[in-house]
Amino acid sequence: MHPIVPLLQLLHLLKRVEGRKKLQKLVHILQERGVPFPERFEYSYYGMYSAQLRSEVERLESEKLVNESPCSAGTNLSYSLEATDDIGKLLKEIGQEQEPAWAATARLLNGLSAQELEGISTILFLKECGLSGDELKNRLLVLKPHLEPIYAKCEKEASKLPDYRQADVAV
């Protein structure tokens, strides 16, 4: 499978993602749960970020597979990403049109706010760093004090996410 296929599947499946930050968090969370997204992520101000993912989205936009348009996100300018019909045609051409095993998880995550995804993504990152319990919560709240009101929800959502690394789960 070509490394761009999971991103194409995600965009085709969701049709629309409200914001670049949200897409970054969606991909990071799915990757942390074992979906084979190849992008490299680094911790940044808004949490996990991949310059490689940003570049791939720009390339998809230049190839008319994604439309990116400005939209309002509170007081901030954000960008909505919308899959074009050409993504579905491309996936069909390469034999990847079937819905992936992680589709329901992607839809669930896309229904959450960018801030909730930021919290979940950071929780998963800190767990990968070996933190748990109060130590994880305290570190997250030092890094992201604005997430305190939604920490419990983020932790609950993170704990419910399936693990796609299991050998018997097809991605």
PADO-867878 format. One record per residue: x, y, z of N, C-alpha, C in turn; chain; residue number from 1; residue in one letter. Coordinates in steps of 0.2 Angstrom, whole numbers. Layout:
ATOM    n.X    n.Y    n.Z   ca.X   ca.Y   ca.Z    c.X    c.Y    c.Z  unit  pos  code
ATOM      X      Y      Z      X      Y      Z      X      Y      Z     A  NUM     A
...
END
This chain:
ATOM    n.X    n.Y    n.Z   ca.X   ca.Y   ca.Z    c.X    c.Y    c.Z  unit  pos  code
ATOM      4     -6      0      0      0      0      4      6      0     A    1     M
ATOM      3     11     -4      7     17     -4      5     21      2     A    2     H
ATOM     10     25      5     10     28     11      4     34     11     A    3     P
ATOM      2     36      5     -3     42      5    -10     39      6     A    4     I
ATOM    -11     32      5    -17     29      5    -21     30     11     A    5     V
ATOM    -18     29     17    -22     31     23    -25     38     23     A    6     P
ATOM    -21     43     21    -24     50     21    -29     50     16     A    7     L
ATOM    -28     48     10    -34     48      5    -40     45      8     A    8     L
ATOM    -39     39     11    -45     35     14    -49     40     19     A    9     Q
ATOM    -45     43     24    -47     47     29    -51     53     26     A   10     L
ATOM    -48     56     21    -52     62     19    -58     60     15     A   11     L
ATOM    -58     54     11    -63     52      7    -69     50     12     A   12     H
ATOM    -67     47     17    -72     44     22    -76     50     26     A   13     L
ATOM    -72     55     28    -75     60     32    -78     66     28     A   14     L
ATOM    -76     66     21    -78     71     17    -76     78     18     A   15     K
ATOM    -76     80     25    -75     87     27    -72     87     34     A   16     R
ATOM    -66     90     35    -63     91     41    -63     99     43     A   17     V
ATOM    -65    101     48    -65    108     50    -59    110     53     A   18     E
ATOM    -54    112     49    -48    114     52    -42    110     51     A   19     G
ATOM    -36    114     49    -30    110     49    -27    107     55     A   20     R
ATOM    -28    110     61    -27    108     67    -30    101     69     A   21     K
ATOM    -37    101     67    -41     95     68    -38     89     64     A   22     K
ATOM    -36     91     58    -34     85     54    -27     83     57     A   23     L
ATOM    -23     87     59    -17     85     62    -18     80     68     A   24     Q
ATOM    -23     82     72    -24     78     78    -28     72     76     A   25     K
ATOM    -32     72     71    -35     65     69    -30     60     67     A   26     L
ATOM    -26     63     62    -20     58     60    -16     56     65     A   27     V
ATOM    -14     60     70     -9     58     75    -13     53     80     A   28     H
ATOM    -19     54     82    -23     49     86    -23     43     83     A   29     I
ATOM    -25     43     76    -26     36     73    -19     33     72     A   30     L
ATOM    -14     36     71     -8     33     71     -6     30     77     A   31     Q
ATOM     -7     34     83     -5     31     89     -9     25     91     A   32     E
ATOM    -15     24     88    -19     18     89    -18     13     84     A   33     R
ATOM    -12     14     80    -10      8     76    -12      9     68     A   34     G
ATOM    -15     14     66    -17     15     59    -10     17     56     A   35     V
ATOM     -9     14     50     -2     15     47     -1     22     43     A   36     P
ATOM     -2     27     47      0     34     44      7     34     45     A   37     F
ATOM     11     36     39     18     36     40     21     43     42     A   38     P
ATOM     17     48     43     19     55     45     23     55     51     A   39     E
ATOM     28     59     51     32     60     58     29     66     61     A   40     R
ATOM     28     65     68     25     70     72     30     73     77     A   41     F
ATOM     30     79     79     34     82     84     29     86     88     A   42     E
ATOM     31     87     95     27     91     99     28     98     98     A   43     Y
ATOM     23    102     97     23    109     96     18    113    101     A   44     S
ATOM     17    119    100     13    123    104      6    121    104     A   45     Y
ATOM      3    119     99     -4    116     98     -4    108     99     A   46     Y
ATOM      1    105    101      2     98    102      5     95     96     A   47     G
ATOM      4     89     95      7     85     90      6     88     83     A   48     M
ATOM     12     89     79     11     92     73     16     89     68     A   49     Y
ATOM     14     88     62     18     85     56     18     90     50     A   50     S
ATOM     24     92     49     26     96     43     25     92     37     A   51     A
ATOM     26     86     37     25     81     32     18     81     30     A   52     Q
ATOM     13     80     35      6     80     34      4     86     30     A   53     L
ATOM      6     92     33      4     98     30      6     99     23     A   54     R
ATOM     12     96     21     15     96     14     11     92     10     A   55     S
ATOM      9     86     13      5     81      9     -2     84      7     A   56     E
ATOM     -5     88     12    -12     91     11    -11     96      5     A   57     V
ATOM     -6    100      6     -4    105      0     -4    102     -6     A   58     E
ATOM      0     96     -7      0     93    -13     -6     90    -16     A   59     R
ATOM    -10     87    -11    -17     85    -13    -21     91    -15     A   60     L
ATOM    -21     96    -12    -24    102    -15    -22    104    -22     A   61     E
ATOM    -16    104    -23    -13    106    -29    -15    101    -35     A   62     S
ATOM    -17     95    -33    -19     90    -37    -26     90    -38     A   63     E
ATOM    -30     94    -35    -37     95    -35    -41     89    -32     A   64     K
ATOM    -37     86    -27    -40     80    -23    -44     83    -17     A   65     L
ATOM    -41     89    -14    -44     92     -8    -45     99    -10     A   66     V
ATOM    -51    102     -7    -52    109     -8    -51    112     -1     A   67     N
ATOM    -47    117      0    -46    120      7    -48    127      6     A   68     E
ATOM    -53    129     11    -56    135     10    -56    138     17     A   69     S
ATOM    -55    145     18    -56    148     24    -63    147     28     A   70     P
ATOM    -63    147     34    -69    146     38    -68    150     45     A   71     C
ATOM    -73    151     48    -73    155     54    -73    149     60     A   72     S
ATOM    -68    150     64    -67    146     70    -67    150     76     A   73     A
ATOM    -73    153     78    -73    158     84    -69    164     81     A   74     G
ATOM    -64    167     85    -61    173     83    -55    172     78     A   75     T
ATOM    -54    165     77    -48    163     73    -50    162     66     A   76     N
ATOM    -46    163     61    -47    160     55    -44    153     54     A   77     L
ATOM    -48    149     51    -47    142     51    -48    140     44     A   78     S
ATOM    -46    134     42    -47    131     35    -50    125     35     A   79     Y
ATOM    -56    124     31    -59    118     31    -56    114     25     A   80     S
ATOM    -56    108     26    -53    103     21    -59     99     18     A   81     L
ATOM    -60     99     12    -65     95      9    -63     91      3     A   82     E
ATOM    -64     84      4    -62     79     -1    -66     81     -8     A   83     A
ATOM    -63     80    -13    -66     80    -20    -68     73    -22     A   84     T
ATOM    -73     73    -27    -75     66    -29    -69     62    -32     A   85     D
ATOM    -64     66    -34    -58     63    -37    -54     58    -33     A   86     D
ATOM    -55     60    -26    -51     55    -21    -55     48    -22     A   87     I
ATOM    -61     48    -22    -65     42    -22    -63     38    -29     A   88     G
ATOM    -63     42    -34    -61     39    -41    -54     36    -40     A   89     K
ATOM    -49     39    -37    -42     37    -37    -42     31    -32     A   90     L
ATOM    -45     31    -27    -45     25    -22    -48     19    -26     A   91     L
ATOM    -53     20    -30    -56     14    -34    -51     12    -39     A   92     K
ATOM    -48     16    -42    -43     14    -47    -37     10    -44     A   93     E
ATOM    -35     12    -38    -30      8    -35    -32      2    -31     A   94     I
ATOM    -39      1    -31    -41     -5    -27    -42     -4    -20     A   95     G
ATOM    -42      2    -18    -43      4    -10    -49      7     -8     A   96     Q
ATOM    -55      6    -12    -61      9    -11    -65      7     -5     A   97     E
ATOM    -63      1     -2    -67     -2      3    -65      2     10     A   98     Q
ATOM    -70      2     14    -70      6     20    -65      3     25     A   99     E
ATOM    -60      7     28    -55      4     32    -58      2     39     A  100     P
ATOM    -55     -3     42    -57     -5     49    -58      0     54     A  101     A
ATOM    -54      6     53    -54     11     58    -59     17     56     A  102     W
ATOM    -63     16     51    -68     21     49    -73     23     55     A  103     A
ATOM    -75     19     59    -80     21     64    -76     26     69     A  104     A
ATOM    -70     24     70    -66     28     75    -64     35     72     A  105     T
ATOM    -63     35     66    -62     41     62    -68     46     63     A  106     A
ATOM    -74     43     61    -80     47     61    -81     50     68     A  107     R
ATOM    -80     45     73    -81     47     80    -77     53     82     A  108     L
ATOM    -70     53     80    -65     58     82    -67     64     78     A  109     L
ATOM    -69     64     72    -71     70     68    -77     74     71     A  110     N
ATOM    -81     70     75    -87     73     78    -85     77     85     A  111     G
ATOM    -78     76     87    -76     80     93    -73     87     91     A  112     L
ATOM    -72     91     95    -69     98     94    -62     97     93     A  113     S
ATOM    -59    102     90    -51    102     89    -48    102     96     A  114     A
ATOM    -51    106    101    -48    106    107    -48     99    111     A  115     Q
ATOM    -54     96    110    -54     89    113    -49     84    110     A  116     E
ATOM    -49     85    103    -44     81    100    -36     82    102     A  117     L
ATOM    -35     89    103    -29     91    106    -27     88    113     A  118     E
ATOM    -33     87    117    -32     84    123    -30     76    122     A  119     G
ATOM    -34     73    118    -33     66    117    -27     64    114     A  120     I
ATOM    -25     68    109    -18     67    106    -12     68    111     A  121     S
ATOM    -13     73    115     -8     75    120     -8     69    126     A  122     T
ATOM    -13     67    128    -14     61    132    -10     55    129     A  123     I
ATOM    -11     53    123     -8     48    120     -1     49    119     A  124     L
ATOM      1     55    118      8     56    117     12     55    124     A  125     F
ATOM      9     58    129     12     57    136     12     50    138     A  126     L
ATOM      7     46    136      7     39    138     13     35    134     A  127     K
ATOM     14     37    128     20     34    125     26     36    128     A  128     E
ATOM     26     42    131     32     44    135     33     40    142     A  129     C
ATOM     28     36    143     28     32    149     24     35    155     A  130     G
ATOM     21     40    154     17     43    160     10     40    161     A  131     L
ATOM      7     40    167      1     38    168     -2     41    174     A  132     S
ATOM     -9     40    175    -12     42    181    -11     50    183     A  133     G
ATOM    -10     51    189     -9     58    191     -3     62    188     A  134     D
ATOM      2     58    187      8     61    183      7     63    176     A  135     E
ATOM      3     59    173      1     61    166     -4     67    166     A  136     L
ATOM     -9     67    170    -13     73    171    -10     79    173     A  137     K
ATOM     -5     79    178     -2     85    180      3     88    174     A  138     N
ATOM      6     83    171     11     85    165      6     89    160     A  139     R
ATOM      1     85    158     -4     88    153     -6     95    155     A  140     L
ATOM     -8     96    161    -11    103    163     -5    108    164     A  141     L
ATOM      1    106    165      7    111    164      8    113    157     A  142     V
ATOM      7    108    153      8    110    145      2    113    142     A  143     L
ATOM     -3    111    145    -10    114    142    -15    116    147     A  144     K
ATOM    -14    121    151    -18    122    156    -25    124    154     A  145     P
ATOM    -26    126    147    -33    128    145    -37    121    144     A  146     H
ATOM    -34    116    144    -38    109    144    -41    107    150     A  147     L
ATOM    -39    110    156    -42    107    162    -49    106    162     A  148     E
ATOM    -53    111    160    -61    109    160    -63    103    156     A  149     P
ATOM    -59    101    151    -61     95    147    -57     89    148     A  150     I
ATOM    -52     89    153    -47     84    154    -51     77    155     A  151     Y
ATOM    -56     77    159    -59     71    161    -62     68    155     A  152     A
ATOM    -65     72    151    -69     69    144    -63     67    140     A  153     K
ATOM    -58     70    139    -52     68    134    -49     62    137     A  154     C
ATOM    -48     61    143    -46     55    146    -50     49    144     A  155     E
ATOM    -57     50    145    -62     45    144    -62     43    137     A  156     K
ATOM    -62     48    133    -62     46    125    -56     43    123     A  157     E
ATOM    -50     45    126    -44     41    124    -44     34    126     A  158     A
ATOM    -47     33    132    -47     26    135    -51     21    131     A  159     S
ATOM    -56     24    127    -61     20    123    -59     18    116     A  160     K
ATOM    -53     21    114    -51     20    107    -48     13    106     A  161     L
ATOM    -51     10    101    -48      3     99    -41      4     97     A  162     P
ATOM    -37     -2     98    -30     -3     96    -30     -7     90     A  163     D
ATOM    -28     -3     84    -27     -6     78    -21    -10     76     A  164     Y
ATOM    -17    -10     81    -10    -14     81    -11    -21     81     A  165     R
ATOM    -16    -24     84    -17    -31     85    -17    -34     78     A  166     Q
ATOM    -14    -40     78    -13    -44     72    -19    -46     68     A  167     A
ATOM    -24    -47     72    -31    -49     69    -35    -44     67     A  168     D
ATOM    -33    -37     67    -37    -32     65    -34    -29     58     A  169     V
ATOM    -38    -30     53    -35    -27     47    -36    -19     46     A  170     A
ATOM    -31    -16     44    -32     -9     44    -33     -7     37     A  171     V
END
